[in-house]
Amino acid sequence: QFSVADPIRLLKELKGDKDENRKKGQKEHKKAIEIIEKYISEHGIDINADLDNPDFQLFVKSLGTAMDEFSKDDMKYIVEFVKFMDLYENFDQNEKIKKLGNQVNLHGELDSSDYEQLIELMPAEDTSPTKKMGVPINDEDLPENEVKSLSTNGYDGFAAREYAREWVSNSEILRNNKQFGYYSDYNGGCYSCWKDCTNYVSQALMAGGMIYYENGGKRDSTAWWYNSSAPSFTWGAAQNFYLHWRDRAGVVKASGDLGRGDVVSTDFYGDGSIDHTAMITVVRNAEQYLSQHSIDKKEVSTVGDWFDAGYDVYGYEMDKADN
């Protein structure tokens, strides 16, 4: 339970009020908005480019890891806009946090559902990102008997990688994957919501042998499970996934420790709220290539690209996780 003795933590905000920053953002990021509006038009995407539109906010952040979609110069504009948006959306997030905090002051505590929602919204405590250090082992340099071997905890990174490669297109999952659905099915069927990245990674982890943790409710960070009616938030929401695997696997200190079948989360601005999840599916020429949904990509960008963009990165060695 969350009580009056527990501190309410707010997310970082931009200086000034929301209206002031909306006008400032539209002016300072005019070039990025123009690039994104052109992309939306060319791809026939039905999203209104309004800074206060939650779908647009999510879509902008999905472009933060789409390094191959734009020129290097255009990507610089987009990355800065993504970082702005990561803070701009916190005006609304903090209002929700304050509302729940007021309930604590009125009633002395929160029920379990509101408690988990508050934990999900607040910035994570004691975040210690992975550092860009060390050289990962190339897949082709692994001894042949280690390429498909199970780890001591039963996790098979090769099987997880093969699943991630097979189902890298969420449209394919919608049409042909009978076991799992698109995550936004569980959020009103909003296929333009750009929310499938973590659901996709969780599916791959299960394919690699990660077992369910069913010792909690849908919003409980200690739980991780899927069912056809409503998967746990840790299964499909990036922040909740981080809260679960931070404790279950631990965050590695050095990026060089990560290899095929391992997972990375990223926080675009470092506000303590995780924005995106992806899986490393191959290590080639000392580069850890990622497969992801939202936007669907197979091994076209790397963990190094995330570091170069200035994002906070959190990596998990899945063969070290409790299982």
N, C-alpha and C positions, 0 to 999 in steps of 0.2 A: 504494500500500500504506500501511496505517496501522501505525506502529511505536511502540516505547516512547518515542521522542523526541517524539511528538505528544501534546498534552494531551487528556485526557478531559474533556468538558464535560457537566455535569449540568443538567437542567432545574430551574427554580425550584420549590421545594416550600413547602408550608404549614409553619408552625412546629409542632413536636411530631411524634409518630409517626402512622402511618396510622390505627390504631384510635382514637386520641384525636380525630383530625380527622373520622373517620366519625361519631362520636357528636356532635361539635360541629356538623358540617354538617347532620345530621338535625334538630338543635334550632334552629340559627340560620336554616335555610332551610326550615323546616316549612311555611310558607305557600306557597312556590314548589313544593314537592313535592306539596302538596295540589292546587294548580292544575294541575300536570302530570298527576297521577293522574286527575283529573277529565277532562282532555283525552284521555288514553289510553283511558279507559272510553267516552267519548262517540264516539270515532272507531274503536272496535273494534280497537285496536292491541294485538298480543300481545307485550308487553314487561313484564317484572317490574321494578317500580320499586325496585331495589336499587342503592345507590351503587357497589357493587363489580361490578355487571353491566356488561360492556363495551358491550352493546347499549343499555342505558339511558344510559350515559355519552355515547355517540354521539348518541342521540336527544335528550337534554337540550341538547347543543351545537347540534343542528340547529334547535332552537327559538330560538336566539340571534339569528336573522335573520328570524324569522316575526312581524314586528311587527304584521301585520294580523290575526293570529289571536287576540290578547288585548287587553284594555283597557290603556290607558297605565299605570294603577296596577299591574295584574297583570304587565305586561311588565317593570316595574322590578324586581319580585321575581325574575322569570325571568332577567333579565340578570345580576343579582348571583349567582344560583345557577349560571349558565353559567360565570361567571368563577371561582367556587369549584371547579366540576367540572374546569375547564381545568387547575387546579393540583393537585387531588386525584388525578387520573389519573396525575400525574407520579411518584407513589410507585412504581407498577408500571413505568412507562417507565424510571425511573432504575435500577431493579433490572436491567433488560435491558441498559442501557448499562454498568453495573458488571460484569455477567457477560462482556460482550464485551471490556471493558477488562482483565479478569483473563486472558482468552485472550491478549491482547497481551503481558501481563507474563510469561505462561508460555512463549509460543512466539516472542516477539520481534516478531511482525507478524500481520496477519489476511489471509486469502485475500480475493479480490475481492468475493465474495458477502457475507461478514461485514462487510467494510469498508463497502460501500454501505449495509448495514443499520444500521451504527453511525452513519454520516453522516445517514441518514434520522431516526434516533431522537434524536440530539443536537440541542440548540438551534442554529439557524443563526448563523453568525458575521457580524459587521458588519451587522446588520439596521438599516436606516434607513427608517422608515415614511414614507409620503406624508403631507404636512401638509394640513390643511383650509384651502386658500388658493386664491384666484382664482375666476373665474366661467366655467363651461363654456359653450360655444356651443350654443344651442338648435338642434335638428334643423331646425326650420322657418326658422331664420335663415341656414342654409347656402345658398349659390348653387345653383340648380337643377342646374348641371352638375357640382357636387361631391357631390351626394347619393349617386350610385351610382358615382362614379369610383374607380378603383384607385389605391392609394398607390404610391409609387415602389418599394417592396419587393414589390409584387404582391398585397398584402393588400387584400381587399375587405370593409370593415367592414359594409357594407349586406348582403352575402350571408351573412356570419356572423350578423348580427342576425336575418335572415329564418329561418335554420336554427334559431336559439335560440328564436324565437317559435313555429315550427311544432312543435318537439319538446319544449316546456316540460313536458309530462306524461311522466314516465318509464314510466307504464303504456302510453302510446301507443307508446313505443319498444319495449317488450316485445312488443306485439302486431303492430306494423306496420313498424318500421324494420329492414330486412333487412341493412343494412350494419353496424350497430353493435348491441351488446347492452347490457344493464344491467351496470354495473361489478362488482357483487357476484356475477355469474355466474362471475367469475374468482377469487372468494374463497369457494367452496363453495356458491354459489347462495343466499346469505343475503339475501333480499329485504327483511328488516327491519333491515338493517345501516346504512342511511342513509349510504351511501358514494358516491353517484352524482354529487355536485356537480361534481367536477373532470373526470370522464369526459365529462359533458355539455358543459362549456365547451371541452374539447379537441376534441370533435366539431364544435362551432360554429367553432372556429379553423380546423380543416381545411376546412370548407365555405367559409370566407373566403379560402382559398388558402395557409395556412401549410403548409410542406413538412415532411416527416418528417426528423428527425435520427436516423439509424440507426447512428451511430458509437459504439455502446456497448450493453451488456447491459441486461437488464430493470430492474436497480436503479441503473443509471448515470445521474447527474443531467445529464450532457451529452447524453443520448439523449432522443428524444421520438417515439414511434411506436406504431402500433396494428396488431395482427393478431388473428385470431379465436381464437387459442389462449391468448395471454397478452400484453396490452398492456404497455408500459413503465410503471414506477411513476410516472414523470413525467406520463404520460397520465391517470392516474386517482387519484393520491393528492395531497392538497393541499400537504403539505410538500415532496414531490419536485417538484411542478409549480412551486412557488415557487423552489426551488433552480435549476431549469432556466431559467425566464423572467426571473429576477433577472439572470442573466448574458446571456441571449439578447436581451432587450428593454431591460433596465434598469428600475429603479423610479423613477417620476416623483417629483419633489420636491413638486409642487403638484397638488392634486386637480382644479383648474380646467383642467388640461391634458388631462383624460380625456374621451372622447366615445364615441359609438355604436360598438360593436364592440371597445372596449377592455375589459380584464379587471381585476378586483380580487380580492385575497386578503385574508383577515383573520386576525388572531391575537387571540383574545378577551381574554386577560389580559396579553399582551406577554411571554410566556415564551420566545419564539424558536421556537415550534412552530406552524406555520400550521394553522388549523382549517377553513377554508371558502374556496370559490372561486365567483365569479359573474361574469356578463357584463353590461355596460351595454348596454341595447338601445334606449333612447331618452333624449334629453335634452330636458326640457320645463320651462319656467318656471325655468330655471337649476338644475334638479334632475336628477341622473343616476339614472334608474330601472333596477333590476336584474332580470334573469331568472336563475333558478337551479333546481337540483334539491336535494333533501334539505333542506328540504321544497320541493316544486314550487311556484314562484311566478313569475308573469309581471307585472313592472312594477308591483308594489304597495309595494315598499320602495326606499329610495335609499341611495346612498353616504353621504349626509348622516346617515341614520339610524344607520349603523354608527359614524360619528364621534360622534354624540350619545350612543350607548351606551357610549362610552369604549374602543372597540376600536382596536387598531393596524390600519391599512389600508395595503396595498401595491398600487399601481396600475401597470399596464403599458400604454404607448402601442404598440399592436401594429403601427402603420405605421412604427415606428422599429426594429422587431425585425430581427435577421438572418434572412434568408429566401432 
